Each structure stands twice: as C-alpha cells, then as structure tokens.
Amino acid sequence: MAEIKINCLGETCPIPLVETRKAIRKALPGDIIEITGDHPASKKEIPMAVQEMGLELLEVKGDGGTWTIRIRR
C-alpha cells in the first residue's frame, strides 16, 4: 500500500479535482491519496467526486484556509 500526497495549495478549480483524478488513476487498490489545498469549492467537489467514483472518503479536515482530504482507492 502506498500513500500518494498531492499539494494543490494556491490552485483553483478545476486543478485540485483534475490532480486528484490523475492520482486515483495511478493508484492501486488500497492506496491512500491525500490532497492538501486551500480552494473552498474544491473541498466540496472532491468528496462528491470520490463518492461518485465509489471510492472510500477517509477524512476531510481543515478550517480557515487550508484543508486536507484523504481517500482510499
């Protein structure tokens, strides 16, 4: 199992979601993908996309500006 980290700080839509999708395609089943960003809309969009793809949303945390989302492939 690998842990893939994506830094999307300073990026706006749709970059964080595009980078998340790229990481999901590269990941193997069971891998953890951690996305860090600061764009408020992406904090909502990424979990919705993860659910649509049928993947496991492990955690959404962060308040103020920066957030972290962890998903399992």
mmCIF file of the N, C-alpha and C atoms, coordinates in Angstrom:
data_MODEL
# 
_entry.id   MODEL 
# 
loop_
_atom_site.group_PDB 
_atom_site.id 
_atom_site.type_symbol 
_atom_site.label_atom_id 
_atom_site.label_alt_id 
_atom_site.label_comp_id 
_atom_site.label_asym_id 
_atom_site.label_entity_id 
_atom_site.label_seq_id 
_atom_site.pdbx_PDB_ins_code 
_atom_site.Cartn_x 
_atom_site.Cartn_y 
_atom_site.Cartn_z 
_atom_site.occupancy 
_atom_site.B_iso_or_equiv 
_atom_site.pdbx_formal_charge 
_atom_site.auth_seq_id 
_atom_site.auth_comp_id 
_atom_site.auth_asym_id 
_atom_site.auth_atom_id 
_atom_site.pdbx_PDB_model_num 
ATOM 1   N N  . MET A 1 1  ? 0.842   -1.187 0.000   1.00 0.00 ? 1  MET A N  1 
ATOM 2   C CA . MET A 1 1  ? 0.000   0.000  0.000   1.00 0.00 ? 1  MET A CA 1 
ATOM 3   C C  . MET A 1 1  ? 0.884   1.246  0.000   1.00 0.00 ? 1  MET A C  1 
ATOM 4   N N  . ALA A 1 2  ? 0.553   2.171  -0.859  1.00 0.00 ? 2  ALA A N  1 
ATOM 5   C CA . ALA A 1 2  ? 1.312   3.420  -0.964  1.00 0.00 ? 2  ALA A CA 1 
ATOM 6   C C  . ALA A 1 2  ? 0.459   4.578  -0.465  1.00 0.00 ? 2  ALA A C  1 
ATOM 7   N N  . GLU A 1 3  ? 1.133   5.659  -0.103  1.00 0.00 ? 3  GLU A N  1 
ATOM 8   C CA . GLU A 1 3  ? 0.426   6.884  0.235   1.00 0.00 ? 3  GLU A CA 1 
ATOM 9   C C  . GLU A 1 3  ? 0.882   7.948  -0.754  1.00 0.00 ? 3  GLU A C  1 
ATOM 10  N N  . ILE A 1 4  ? -0.079  8.498  -1.484  1.00 0.00 ? 4  ILE A N  1 
ATOM 11  C CA . ILE A 1 4  ? 0.203   9.491  -2.515  1.00 0.00 ? 4  ILE A CA 1 
ATOM 12  C C  . ILE A 1 4  ? -0.237  10.844 -1.980  1.00 0.00 ? 4  ILE A C  1 
ATOM 13  N N  . LYS A 1 5  ? 0.673   11.812 -1.997  1.00 0.00 ? 5  LYS A N  1 
ATOM 14  C CA . LYS A 1 5  ? 0.337   13.147 -1.490  1.00 0.00 ? 5  LYS A CA 1 
ATOM 15  C C  . LYS A 1 5  ? 0.304   14.134 -2.648  1.00 0.00 ? 5  LYS A C  1 
ATOM 16  N N  . ILE A 1 6  ? -0.752  14.945 -2.683  1.00 0.00 ? 6  ILE A N  1 
ATOM 17  C CA . ILE A 1 6  ? -0.910  15.952 -3.733  1.00 0.00 ? 6  ILE A CA 1 
ATOM 18  C C  . ILE A 1 6  ? -1.021  17.312 -3.044  1.00 0.00 ? 6  ILE A C  1 
ATOM 19  N N  . ASN A 1 7  ? -0.185  18.247 -3.467  1.00 0.00 ? 7  ASN A N  1 
ATOM 20  C CA . ASN A 1 7  ? -0.231  19.598 -2.913  1.00 0.00 ? 7  ASN A CA 1 
ATOM 21  C C  . ASN A 1 7  ? -0.878  20.515 -3.939  1.00 0.00 ? 7  ASN A C  1 
ATOM 22  N N  . CYS A 1 8  ? -2.076  20.992 -3.624  1.00 0.00 ? 8  CYS A N  1 
ATOM 23  C CA . CYS A 1 8  ? -2.804  21.902 -4.521  1.00 0.00 ? 8  CYS A CA 1 
ATOM 24  C C  . CYS A 1 8  ? -2.966  23.288 -3.892  1.00 0.00 ? 8  CYS A C  1 
ATOM 25  N N  . LEU A 1 9  ? -2.103  23.633 -2.962  1.00 0.00 ? 9  LEU A N  1 
ATOM 26  C CA . LEU A 1 9  ? -2.178  24.955 -2.338  1.00 0.00 ? 9  LEU A CA 1 
ATOM 27  C C  . LEU A 1 9  ? -1.991  26.025 -3.404  1.00 0.00 ? 9  LEU A C  1 
ATOM 28  N N  . GLY A 1 10 ? -2.871  27.015 -3.390  1.00 0.00 ? 10 GLY A N  1 
ATOM 29  C CA . GLY A 1 10 ? -2.778  28.094 -4.361  1.00 0.00 ? 10 GLY A CA 1 
ATOM 30  C C  . GLY A 1 10 ? -3.447  27.792 -5.687  1.00 0.00 ? 10 GLY A C  1 
ATOM 31  N N  . GLU A 1 11 ? -3.949  26.570 -5.868  1.00 0.00 ? 11 GLU A N  1 
ATOM 32  C CA . GLU A 1 11 ? -4.616  26.193 -7.120  1.00 0.00 ? 11 GLU A CA 1 
ATOM 33  C C  . GLU A 1 11 ? -6.121  26.381 -6.974  1.00 0.00 ? 11 GLU A C  1 
ATOM 34  N N  . THR A 1 12 ? -6.772  26.791 -8.059  1.00 0.00 ? 12 THR A N  1 
ATOM 35  C CA . THR A 1 12 ? -8.225  26.931 -8.043  1.00 0.00 ? 12 THR A CA 1 
ATOM 36  C C  . THR A 1 12 ? -8.835  25.886 -8.965  1.00 0.00 ? 12 THR A C  1 
ATOM 37  N N  . CYS A 1 13 ? -10.161 25.757 -8.899  1.00 0.00 ? 13 CYS A N  1 
ATOM 38  C CA . CYS A 1 13 ? -10.878 24.795 -9.745  1.00 0.00 ? 13 CYS A CA 1 
ATOM 39  C C  . CYS A 1 13 ? -10.518 25.026 -11.208 1.00 0.00 ? 13 CYS A C  1 
ATOM 40  N N  . PRO A 1 14 ? -10.380 23.978 -11.982 1.00 0.00 ? 14 PRO A N  1 
ATOM 41  C CA . PRO A 1 14 ? -10.596 22.580 -11.596 1.00 0.00 ? 14 PRO A CA 1 
ATOM 42  C C  . PRO A 1 14 ? -9.307  21.838 -11.248 1.00 0.00 ? 14 PRO A C  1 
ATOM 43  N N  . ILE A 1 15 ? -8.195  22.541 -11.060 1.00 0.00 ? 15 ILE A N  1 
ATOM 44  C CA . ILE A 1 15 ? -6.896  21.873 -10.887 1.00 0.00 ? 15 ILE A CA 1 
ATOM 45  C C  . ILE A 1 15 ? -6.894  20.833 -9.752  1.00 0.00 ? 15 ILE A C  1 
ATOM 46  N N  . PRO A 1 16 ? -7.350  21.158 -8.537  1.00 0.00 ? 16 PRO A N  1 
ATOM 47  C CA . PRO A 1 16 ? -7.298  20.131 -7.484  1.00 0.00 ? 16 PRO A CA 1 
ATOM 48  C C  . PRO A 1 16 ? -8.067  18.851 -7.844  1.00 0.00 ? 16 PRO A C  1 
ATOM 49  N N  . LEU A 1 17 ? -9.218  19.001 -8.471  1.00 0.00 ? 17 LEU A N  1 
ATOM 50  C CA . LEU A 1 17 ? -10.002 17.823 -8.845  1.00 0.00 ? 17 LEU A CA 1 
ATOM 51  C C  . LEU A 1 17 ? -9.311  17.040 -9.960  1.00 0.00 ? 17 LEU A C  1 
ATOM 52  N N  . VAL A 1 18 ? -8.742  17.743 -10.932 1.00 0.00 ? 18 VAL A N  1 
ATOM 53  C CA . VAL A 1 18 ? -8.017  17.085 -12.032 1.00 0.00 ? 18 VAL A CA 1 
ATOM 54  C C  . VAL A 1 18 ? -6.824  16.304 -11.464 1.00 0.00 ? 18 VAL A C  1 
ATOM 55  N N  . GLU A 1 19 ? -6.071  16.929 -10.562 1.00 0.00 ? 19 GLU A N  1 
ATOM 56  C CA . GLU A 1 19 ? -4.910  16.253 -9.955  1.00 0.00 ? 19 GLU A CA 1 
ATOM 57  C C  . GLU A 1 19 ? -5.343  15.048 -9.126  1.00 0.00 ? 19 GLU A C  1 
ATOM 58  N N  . THR A 1 20 ? -6.477  15.170 -8.442  1.00 0.00 ? 20 THR A N  1 
ATOM 59  C CA . THR A 1 20 ? -6.999  14.051 -7.658  1.00 0.00 ? 20 THR A CA 1 
ATOM 60  C C  . THR A 1 20 ? -7.352  12.885 -8.571  1.00 0.00 ? 20 THR A C  1 
ATOM 61  N N  . ARG A 1 21 ? -8.045  13.190 -9.672  1.00 0.00 ? 21 ARG A N  1 
ATOM 62  C CA . ARG A 1 21 ? -8.417  12.125 -10.617 1.00 0.00 ? 21 ARG A CA 1 
ATOM 63  C C  . ARG A 1 21 ? -7.186  11.432 -11.197 1.00 0.00 ? 21 ARG A C  1 
ATOM 64  N N  . LYS A 1 22 ? -6.134  12.220 -11.524 1.00 0.00 ? 22 LYS A N  1 
ATOM 65  C CA . LYS A 1 22 ? -4.881  11.647 -12.048 1.00 0.00 ? 22 LYS A CA 1 
ATOM 66  C C  . LYS A 1 22 ? -4.270  10.689 -11.031 1.00 0.00 ? 22 LYS A C  1 
ATOM 67  N N  . ALA A 1 23 ? -4.229  11.108 -9.765  1.00 0.00 ? 23 ALA A N  1 
ATOM 68  C CA . ALA A 1 23 ? -3.650  10.272 -8.716  1.00 0.00 ? 23 ALA A CA 1 
ATOM 69  C C  . ALA A 1 23 ? -4.455  8.993  -8.533  1.00 0.00 ? 23 ALA A C  1 
ATOM 70  N N  . ILE A 1 24 ? -5.784  9.095  -8.608  1.00 0.00 ? 24 ILE A N  1 
ATOM 71  C CA . ILE A 1 24 ? -6.643  7.921  -8.460  1.00 0.00 ? 24 ILE A CA 1 
ATOM 72  C C  . ILE A 1 24 ? -6.367  6.916  -9.581  1.00 0.00 ? 24 ILE A C  1 
ATOM 73  N N  . ARG A 1 25 ? -6.180  7.433  -10.807 1.00 0.00 ? 25 ARG A N  1 
ATOM 74  C CA . ARG A 1 25 ? -5.886  6.533  -11.937 1.00 0.00 ? 25 ARG A CA 1 
ATOM 75  C C  . ARG A 1 25 ? -4.565  5.794  -11.738 1.00 0.00 ? 25 ARG A C  1 
ATOM 76  N N  . LYS A 1 26 ? -3.570  6.460  -11.146 1.00 0.00 ? 26 LYS A N  1 
ATOM 77  C CA . LYS A 1 26 ? -2.252  5.844  -10.938 1.00 0.00 ? 26 LYS A CA 1 
ATOM 78  C C  . LYS A 1 26 ? -2.233  4.913  -9.734  1.00 0.00 ? 26 LYS A C  1 
ATOM 79  N N  . ALA A 1 27 ? -3.115  5.167  -8.762  1.00 0.00 ? 27 ALA A N  1 
ATOM 80  C CA . ALA A 1 27 ? -3.094  4.421  -7.505  1.00 0.00 ? 27 ALA A CA 1 
ATOM 81  C C  . ALA A 1 27 ? -3.564  2.985  -7.697  1.00 0.00 ? 27 ALA A C  1 
ATOM 82  N N  . LEU A 1 28 ? -3.064  2.121  -6.846  1.00 0.00 ? 28 LEU A N  1 
ATOM 83  C CA . LEU A 1 28 ? -3.517  0.735  -6.814  1.00 0.00 ? 28 LEU A CA 1 
ATOM 84  C C  . LEU A 1 28 ? -4.613  0.601  -5.755  1.00 0.00 ? 28 LEU A C  1 
ATOM 85  N N  . PRO A 1 29 ? -5.461  -0.421 -5.869  1.00 0.00 ? 29 PRO A N  1 
ATOM 86  C CA . PRO A 1 29 ? -6.488  -0.615 -4.842  1.00 0.00 ? 29 PRO A CA 1 
ATOM 87  C C  . PRO A 1 29 ? -5.856  -0.682 -3.452  1.00 0.00 ? 29 PRO A C  1 
ATOM 88  N N  . GLY A 1 30 ? -6.422  0.074  -2.512  1.00 0.00 ? 30 GLY A N  1 
ATOM 89  C CA . GLY A 1 30 ? -5.902  0.113  -1.149  1.00 0.00 ? 30 GLY A CA 1 
ATOM 90  C C  . GLY A 1 30 ? -4.989  1.295  -0.880  1.00 0.00 ? 30 GLY A C  1 
ATOM 91  N N  . ASP A 1 31 ? -4.451  1.905  -1.938  1.00 0.00 ? 31 ASP A N  1 
ATOM 92  C CA . ASP A 1 31 ? -3.578  3.069  -1.756  1.00 0.00 ? 31 ASP A CA 1 
ATOM 93  C C  . ASP A 1 31 ? -4.361  4.237  -1.158  1.00 0.00 ? 31 ASP A C  1 
ATOM 94  N N  . ILE A 1 32 ? -3.664  5.051  -0.376  1.00 0.00 ? 32 ILE A N  1 
ATOM 95  C CA . ILE A 1 32 ? -4.256  6.242  0.235   1.00 0.00 ? 32 ILE A CA 1 
ATOM 96  C C  . ILE A 1 32 ? -3.783  7.460  -0.560  1.00 0.00 ? 32 ILE A C  1 
ATOM 97  N N  . ILE A 1 33 ? -4.721  8.331  -0.887  1.00 0.00 ? 33 ILE A N  1 
ATOM 98  C CA . ILE A 1 33 ? -4.396  9.576  -1.595  1.00 0.00 ? 33 ILE A CA 1 
ATOM 99  C C  . ILE A 1 33 ? -4.763  10.724 -0.665  1.00 0.00 ? 33 ILE A C  1 
ATOM 100 N N  . GLU A 1 34 ? -3.794  11.606 -0.427  1.00 0.00 ? 34 GLU A N  1 
ATOM 101 C CA . GLU A 1 34 ? -4.018  12.751 0.453   1.00 0.00 ? 34 GLU A CA 1 
ATOM 102 C C  . GLU A 1 34 ? -3.840  14.025 -0.358  1.00 0.00 ? 34 GLU A C  1 
ATOM 103 N N  . ILE A 1 35 ? -4.888  14.839 -0.397  1.00 0.00 ? 35 ILE A N  1 
ATOM 104 C CA . ILE A 1 35 ? -4.869  16.088 -1.150  1.00 0.00 ? 35 ILE A CA 1 
ATOM 105 C C  . ILE A 1 35 ? -4.901  17.240 -0.160  1.00 0.00 ? 35 ILE A C  1 
ATOM 106 N N  . THR A 1 36 ? -3.993  18.187 -0.314  1.00 0.00 ? 36 THR A N  1 
ATOM 107 C CA . THR A 1 36 ? -3.976  19.390 0.514   1.00 0.00 ? 36 THR A CA 1 
ATOM 108 C C  . THR A 1 36 ? -4.221  20.588 -0.396  1.00 0.00 ? 36 THR A C  1 
ATOM 109 N N  . GLY A 1 37 ? -5.120  21.457 0.024   1.00 0.00 ? 37 GLY A N  1 
ATOM 110 C CA . GLY A 1 37 ? -5.419  22.625 -0.792  1.00 0.00 ? 37 GLY A CA 1 
ATOM 111 C C  . GLY A 1 37 ? -5.998  23.750 0.036   1.00 0.00 ? 37 GLY A C  1 
ATOM 112 N N  . ASP A 1 38 ? -6.351  24.825 -0.653  1.00 0.00 ? 38 ASP A N  1 
ATOM 113 C CA . ASP A 1 38 ? -6.929  25.967 0.053   1.00 0.00 ? 38 ASP A CA 1 
ATOM 114 C C  . ASP A 1 38 ? -8.053  26.622 -0.742  1.00 0.00 ? 38 ASP A C  1 
ATOM 115 N N  . HIS A 1 39 ? -8.531  25.938 -1.784  1.00 0.00 ? 39 HIS A N  1 
ATOM 116 C CA . HIS A 1 39 ? -9.633  26.479 -2.580  1.00 0.00 ? 39 HIS A CA 1 
ATOM 117 C C  . HIS A 1 39 ? -10.945 25.925 -2.021  1.00 0.00 ? 39 HIS A C  1 
ATOM 118 N N  . PRO A 1 40 ? -11.823 26.798 -1.496  1.00 0.00 ? 40 PRO A N  1 
ATOM 119 C CA . PRO A 1 40 ? -13.031 26.323 -0.793  1.00 0.00 ? 40 PRO A CA 1 
ATOM 120 C C  . PRO A 1 40 ? -13.932 25.418 -1.635  1.00 0.00 ? 40 PRO A C  1 
ATOM 121 N N  . ALA A 1 41 ? -14.116 25.724 -2.911  1.00 0.00 ? 41 ALA A N  1 
ATOM 122 C CA . ALA A 1 41 ? -15.018 24.906 -3.743  1.00 0.00 ? 41 ALA A CA 1 
ATOM 123 C C  . ALA A 1 41 ? -14.483 23.491 -3.912  1.00 0.00 ? 41 ALA A C  1 
ATOM 124 N N  . SER A 1 42 ? -13.171 23.343 -4.020  1.00 0.00 ? 42 SER A N  1 
ATOM 125 C CA . SER A 1 42 ? -12.586 22.010 -4.197  1.00 0.00 ? 42 SER A CA 1 
ATOM 126 C C  . SER A 1 42 ? -12.809 21.138 -2.968  1.00 0.00 ? 42 SER A C  1 
ATOM 127 N N  . LYS A 1 43 ? -12.871 21.752 -1.795  1.00 0.00 ? 43 LYS A N  1 
ATOM 128 C CA . LYS A 1 43 ? -13.116 20.986 -0.562  1.00 0.00 ? 43 LYS A CA 1 
ATOM 129 C C  . LYS A 1 43 ? -14.482 20.313 -0.616  1.00 0.00 ? 43 LYS A C  1 
ATOM 130 N N  . LYS A 1 44 ? -15.416 20.902 -1.366  1.00 0.00 ? 44 LYS A N  1 
ATOM 131 C CA . LYS A 1 44 ? -16.739 20.295 -1.534  1.00 0.00 ? 44 LYS A CA 1 
ATOM 132 C C  . LYS A 1 44 ? -16.769 19.351 -2.739  1.00 0.00 ? 44 LYS A C  1 
ATOM 133 N N  . GLU A 1 45 ? -16.124 19.766 -3.833  1.00 0.00 ? 45 GLU A N  1 
ATOM 134 C CA . GLU A 1 45 ? -16.190 18.997 -5.084  1.00 0.00 ? 45 GLU A CA 1 
ATOM 135 C C  . GLU A 1 45 ? -15.464 17.660 -5.009  1.00 0.00 ? 45 GLU A C  1 
ATOM 136 N N  . ILE A 1 46 ? -14.286 17.634 -4.390  1.00 0.00 ? 46 ILE A N  1 
ATOM 137 C CA . ILE A 1 46 ? -13.503 16.396 -4.362  1.00 0.00 ? 46 ILE A CA 1 
ATOM 138 C C  . ILE A 1 46 ? -14.255 15.277 -3.636  1.00 0.00 ? 46 ILE A C  1 
ATOM 139 N N  . PRO A 1 47 ? -14.791 15.523 -2.413  1.00 0.00 ? 47 PRO A N  1 
ATOM 140 C CA . PRO A 1 47 ? -15.557 14.437 -1.772  1.00 0.00 ? 47 PRO A CA 1 
ATOM 141 C C  . PRO A 1 47 ? -16.757 13.959 -2.599  1.00 0.00 ? 47 PRO A C  1 
ATOM 142 N N  . MET A 1 48 ? -17.434 14.882 -3.288  1.00 0.00 ? 48 MET A N  1 
ATOM 143 C CA . MET A 1 48 ? -18.571 14.469 -4.134  1.00 0.00 ? 48 MET A CA 1 
ATOM 144 C C  . MET A 1 48 ? -18.084 13.567 -5.270  1.00 0.00 ? 48 MET A C  1 
ATOM 145 N N  . ALA A 1 49 ? -16.974 13.935 -5.881  1.00 0.00 ? 49 ALA A N  1 
ATOM 146 C CA . ALA A 1 49 ? -16.422 13.129 -6.977  1.00 0.00 ? 49 ALA A CA 1 
ATOM 147 C C  . ALA A 1 49 ? -15.978 11.759 -6.475  1.00 0.00 ? 49 ALA A C  1 
ATOM 148 N N  . VAL A 1 50 ? -15.383 11.719 -5.284  1.00 0.00 ? 50 VAL A N  1 
ATOM 149 C CA . VAL A 1 50 ? -14.937 10.454 -4.694  1.00 0.00 ? 50 VAL A CA 1 
ATOM 150 C C  . VAL A 1 50 ? -16.126 9.525  -4.491  1.00 0.00 ? 50 VAL A C  1 
ATOM 151 N N  . GLN A 1 51 ? -17.228 10.070 -3.992  1.00 0.00 ? 51 GLN A N  1 
ATOM 152 C CA . GLN A 1 51 ? -18.424 9.254  -3.786  1.00 0.00 ? 51 GLN A CA 1 
ATOM 153 C C  . GLN A 1 51 ? -18.988 8.760  -5.112  1.00 0.00 ? 51 GLN A C  1 
ATOM 154 N N  . GLU A 1 52 ? -18.989 9.621  -6.129  1.00 0.00 ? 52 GLU A N  1 
ATOM 155 C CA . GLU A 1 52 ? -19.478 9.212  -7.447  1.00 0.00 ? 52 GLU A CA 1 
ATOM 156 C C  . GLU A 1 52 ? -18.641 8.076  -8.023  1.00 0.00 ? 52 GLU A C  1 
ATOM 157 N N  . MET A 1 53 ? -17.339 8.074  -7.730  1.00 0.00 ? 53 MET A N  1 
ATOM 158 C CA . MET A 1 53 ? -16.440 7.029  -8.236  1.00 0.00 ? 53 MET A CA 1 
ATOM 159 C C  . MET A 1 53 ? -16.514 5.762  -7.395  1.00 0.00 ? 53 MET A C  1 
ATOM 160 N N  . GLY A 1 54 ? -17.259 5.831  -6.285  1.00 0.00 ? 54 GLY A N  1 
ATOM 161 C CA . GLY A 1 54 ? -17.408 4.652  -5.434  1.00 0.00 ? 54 GLY A CA 1 
ATOM 162 C C  . GLY A 1 54 ? -16.185 4.361  -4.583  1.00 0.00 ? 54 GLY A C  1 
ATOM 163 N N  . LEU A 1 55 ? -15.377 5.377  -4.322  1.00 0.00 ? 55 LEU A N  1 
ATOM 164 C CA . LEU A 1 55 ? -14.189 5.189  -3.501  1.00 0.00 ? 55 LEU A CA 1 
ATOM 165 C C  . LEU A 1 55 ? -14.483 5.586  -2.058  1.00 0.00 ? 55 LEU A C  1 
ATOM 166 N N  . GLU A 1 56 ? -13.556 5.249  -1.161  1.00 0.00 ? 56 GLU A N  1 
ATOM 167 C CA . GLU A 1 56 ? -13.761 5.491  0.267   1.00 0.00 ? 56 GLU A CA 1 
ATOM 168 C C  . GLU A 1 56 ? -13.179 6.836  0.682   1.00 0.00 ? 56 GLU A C  1 
ATOM 169 N N  . LEU A 1 57 ? -14.047 7.707  1.177   1.00 0.00 ? 57 LEU A N  1 
ATOM 170 C CA . LEU A 1 57 ? -13.623 9.007  1.706   1.00 0.00 ? 57 LEU A CA 1 
ATOM 171 C C  . LEU A 1 57 ? -13.236 8.782  3.162   1.00 0.00 ? 57 LEU A C  1 
ATOM 172 N N  . LEU A 1 58 ? -11.944 8.878  3.474   1.00 0.00 ? 58 LEU A N  1 
ATOM 173 C CA . LEU A 1 58 ? -11.469 8.600  4.825   1.00 0.00 ? 58 LEU A CA 1 
ATOM 174 C C  . LEU A 1 58 ? -11.608 9.801  5.749   1.00 0.00 ? 58 LEU A C  1 
ATOM 175 N N  . GLU A 1 59 ? -11.294 10.984 5.218   1.00 0.00 ? 59 GLU A N  1 
ATOM 176 C CA . GLU A 1 59 ? -11.233 12.140 6.106   1.00 0.00 ? 59 GLU A CA 1 
ATOM 177 C C  . GLU A 1 59 ? -11.279 13.435 5.306   1.00 0.00 ? 59 GLU A C  1 
ATOM 178 N N  . VAL A 1 60 ? -11.997 14.404 5.837   1.00 0.00 ? 60 VAL A N  1 
ATOM 179 C CA . VAL A 1 60 ? -11.954 15.778 5.330   1.00 0.00 ? 60 VAL A CA 1 
ATOM 180 C C  . VAL A 1 60 ? -11.715 16.638 6.555   1.00 0.00 ? 60 VAL A C  1 
ATOM 181 N N  . LYS A 1 61 ? -10.563 17.303 6.592   1.00 0.00 ? 61 LYS A N  1 
ATOM 182 C CA . LYS A 1 61 ? -10.296 18.139 7.767   1.00 0.00 ? 61 LYS A CA 1 
ATOM 183 C C  . LYS A 1 61 ? -9.717  19.475 7.339   1.00 0.00 ? 61 LYS A C  1 
ATOM 184 N N  . GLY A 1 62 ? -9.814  20.423 8.227   1.00 0.00 ? 62 GLY A N  1 
ATOM 185 C CA . GLY A 1 62 ? -9.273  21.738 7.954   1.00 0.00 ? 62 GLY A CA 1 
ATOM 186 C C  . GLY A 1 62 ? -10.312 22.801 8.195   1.00 0.00 ? 62 GLY A C  1 
ATOM 187 N N  . ASP A 1 63 ? -9.844  23.884 8.745   1.00 0.00 ? 63 ASP A N  1 
ATOM 188 C CA . ASP A 1 63 ? -10.730 25.018 8.945   1.00 0.00 ? 63 ASP A CA 1 
ATOM 189 C C  . ASP A 1 63 ? -9.939  26.256 8.554   1.00 0.00 ? 63 ASP A C  1 
ATOM 190 N N  . GLY A 1 64 ? -10.621 27.328 8.373   1.00 0.00 ? 64 GLY A N  1 
ATOM 191 C CA . GLY A 1 64 ? -9.922  28.510 7.885   1.00 0.00 ? 64 GLY A CA 1 
ATOM 192 C C  . GLY A 1 64 ? -9.583  28.295 6.424   1.00 0.00 ? 64 GLY A C  1 
ATOM 193 N N  . GLY A 1 65 ? -8.351  28.463 6.069   1.00 0.00 ? 65 GLY A N  1 
ATOM 194 C CA . GLY A 1 65 ? -7.980  28.407 4.660   1.00 0.00 ? 65 GLY A CA 1 
ATOM 195 C C  . GLY A 1 65 ? -7.605  27.039 4.129   1.00 0.00 ? 65 GLY A C  1 
ATOM 196 N N  . THR A 1 66 ? -6.767  26.313 4.858   1.00 0.00 ? 66 THR A N  1 
ATOM 197 C CA . THR A 1 66 ? -6.186  25.086 4.315   1.00 0.00 ? 66 THR A CA 1 
ATOM 198 C C  . THR A 1 66 ? -6.978  23.857 4.745   1.00 0.00 ? 66 THR A C  1 
ATOM 199 N N  . TRP A 1 67 ? -7.114  22.897 3.826   1.00 0.00 ? 67 TRP A N  1 
ATOM 200 C CA . TRP A 1 67 ? -7.830  21.661 4.130   1.00 0.00 ? 67 TRP A CA 1 
ATOM 201 C C  . TRP A 1 67 ? -7.038  20.458 3.616   1.00 0.00 ? 67 TRP A C  1 
ATOM 202 N N  . THR A 1 68 ? -7.356  19.289 4.155   1.00 0.00 ? 68 THR A N  1 
ATOM 203 C CA . THR A 1 68 ? -6.758  18.034 3.712   1.00 0.00 ? 68 THR A CA 1 
ATOM 204 C C  . THR A 1 68 ? -7.873  17.015 3.538   1.00 0.00 ? 68 THR A C  1 
ATOM 205 N N  . ILE A 1 69 ? -7.830  16.302 2.429   1.00 0.00 ? 69 ILE A N  1 
ATOM 206 C CA . ILE A 1 69 ? -8.798  15.249 2.139   1.00 0.00 ? 69 ILE A CA 1 
ATOM 207 C C  . ILE A 1 69 ? -8.013  13.958 1.929   1.00 0.00 ? 69 ILE A C  1 
ATOM 208 N N  . ARG A 1 70 ? -8.451  12.891 2.600   1.00 0.00 ? 70 ARG A N  1 
ATOM 209 C CA . ARG A 1 70 ? -7.806  11.581 2.426   1.00 0.00 ? 70 ARG A CA 1 
ATOM 210 C C  . ARG A 1 70 ? -8.832  10.603 1.870   1.00 0.00 ? 70 ARG A C  1 
ATOM 211 N N  . ILE A 1 71 ? -8.414  9.893  0.823   1.00 0.00 ? 71 ILE A N  1 
ATOM 212 C CA . ILE A 1 71 ? -9.300  8.892  0.216   1.00 0.00 ? 71 ILE A CA 1 
ATOM 213 C C  . ILE A 1 71 ? -8.535  7.587  -0.003  1.00 0.00 ? 71 ILE A C  1 
ATOM 214 N N  . ARG A 1 72 ? -9.282  6.481  -0.009  1.00 0.00 ? 72 ARG A N  1 
ATOM 215 C CA . ARG A 1 72 ? -8.682  5.182  -0.281  1.00 0.00 ? 72 ARG A CA 1 
ATOM 216 C C  . ARG A 1 72 ? -9.176  4.705  -1.642  1.00 0.00 ? 72 ARG A C  1 
ATOM 217 N N  . ARG A 1 73 ? -8.237  4.316  -2.484  1.00 0.00 ? 73 ARG A N  1 
ATOM 218 C CA . ARG A 1 73 ? -8.566  3.803  -3.817  1.00 0.00 ? 73 ARG A CA 1 
ATOM 219 C C  . ARG A 1 73 ? -9.246  2.472  -3.672  1.00 0.00 ? 73 ARG A C  1 
# 
